[in-house]
Amino acid sequence: MRLSQASGIWLRGLWCLACTMAVFALAAQQQGTRLRLLDEALSHKEQFVKEKQDVILRLKKRLAANPNASLEVKFEINDALYNQYRSFIYDSAFGYAKRLINLGYQMNDPDRIGYAKTQMGFITLSAGMFKETFDTLNTVRISDLSEPNKLEYYALMARALYDNCDYNKDANYCDIYIRMADKYIEFATSLSDPDSYNFLYLKGLHNLREQRSDESIRYLNKLLDGDFRLTTHQFAITASTLSFLHLKLGDTTQAINLLVGACISDIQSATKETLAMTRLAELLYMNGQVEEAYKYINQSMDDAIFYGAKQRKSEVGAILPVIAASRLNYIDNQRKTLLGYSIGLTMLSVLTIIFALSTLFQFRKLRRQDRVIRKTNENLTVTNGLLSEANKIKEEYLGYYFNINSEYIEKIEKFKRSVDQKLISKKYDEIRFVMSRIDLKKEREELYYSFDKVFLKLFPDFVATFNSYFSEEDQVKLESDQLLNTELRIFALIRMGISDSDKLAKILGYSVNTIYAYKNRVKSKSLIPNDEFEQRIMEIEAT
């Protein structure tokens, strides 16, 4: 009897083991199928990008064909262009958001102004510019917004606060950010239909932050149950969030499947501002699928470079070297194994020689791949150095910008008070006297002096390096009270990235022809070929 019972237990155990292995095999097969679908979508990636570019081109032609259209029509077309660019190309989206703000002010429409500023906030947040995001959103007059625009504003504020917490990871401030974000979620959901995408997604996001994973999944699953007609972008966002939740619950397979769906949707909508592909590469890497992880992290870096926001490139750049190094180790181990086999089989007949030649060919192929990977890492190092320098310059000039602006605002306030007093006292002749005291030439000189001072703080060796490009008699000799002269200032602005002659002319108050004349005169005296001179200027390093 006991023998029979033991046999039954053993058979049941064997059956359970077989079922478990079958489940794992099926899951692996399903995952492989989904990854093949992703690879299929990637093969058509350029086609989806071309379709978006065609839409953008039609909108631009429509805008060009309506130069005398009403401001409302111009706002509508520029808004359509912004929405095409907002997750596609950062610089273009930023430019159209600025146009929307200007058009809103021209129309004197508070609702459109608030809407446009909200769109600007979305773009700066996507670039990781938290201060600029909050500075912009805090100028929006919420009471002037229509209900749909209020909802979008509240949702964006909540996301900005959550993202700020995730970025800073400071326990002292995170609780404050999350409480504030929760309030904005509450405001947004109060304006939403309980059966709408906004309501369900925001509820899911709120419950995620409150550590109520099951409740969050319940809300988000409603969006994917087939009753909702989500846009491809909405589907990608929902699937990415659900993936994070399933990963928290330990279901890595479901997390990967959801991220694959999000990536396919991003490719189909030509969305470049996304982290779904990066997260997928990370999960595959942790799952031991190094080759797939390397392939997808490179796709993610391509998208980040195409979009153009520094934060996205930094985020991808943080994980890419790790995966590349792991792949390099994998390839190196593979090489060593093949080499060992070749040595062991050299004692065999002619087949051994054929195998050895094949191994040698593979070895050379691997060496080429190694060089490509090392070159990629070198490029990443250079990119990180440029990002570090750019951050330093940005920080320095932000302080300079706000200091200059505050001084001008103070002068304007004094001028306004003086004119107001004269108007009240009806001393109209004295107003002309007050205005005559404004010395624009002196103001411009002070502006130049401030720029020169900050620039030389960042590039203290600029003048010496610049002079090294000339023979002694042609070198710049500055007066004792000069920091930079006009020629040096032109090339200082070029070193800051302003190479367009129109922009240089506007900044310095000269004509474009004068700028060309200055540049040509300097280059003609230089010891360096004209076509290389500006590149050498760009190579002067900040300290």
Buried (B, 14 or more C-beta within 10 A) or exposed (E): EEEEEEEEEEEEEEEEEEEEEEEEEEBEEEBEEBBEBBEEBBEEBEEBBEBBEEBBEEBEEBBEEEEEBEBEEBBBBBBBBBBBBBBBBBEBBBBBBBBBBBBBEEBEBBBBBBBBBBBBBBBBBBBBBBEBBBEBBEEBEEEBBEEEBBBBBBBBBBBBBBBBBEEEEEEEEBEEBBEBBBBBBEBBBEBBEEEBBBBBBBBBBBBBBEEBBEBBBBBBBBBBEEEBEBEBBBBBBBBBBBBBBBBBEEBBBBBBBBBBBBBBBBBBBBBBBBBBBBBBBBBBBEBEBBEBBBBBBBBBBBBBBBBBBBBBBBBBBEBBBEBBEBBBEBBEEEBEEBBEBBEEBEEEEEEBEEBBEEBEEBBEEBEEEBEEBEEBBEEBEEBBEEBEBEEEBEEBBEEBEEEBEEBEEEEEEEBEEBBEEBEEEEEEEBBEEBEEEEEEEEEEEEBBBBBBEBBBEBBEEBBEBBBEBBEEEEBBEEEEEEBBBEBBBBBBBBBBEBEEBEEBBEBBEBEBEBBBEBBEEBBEBBEBEEEEBBEBBEEBEBE
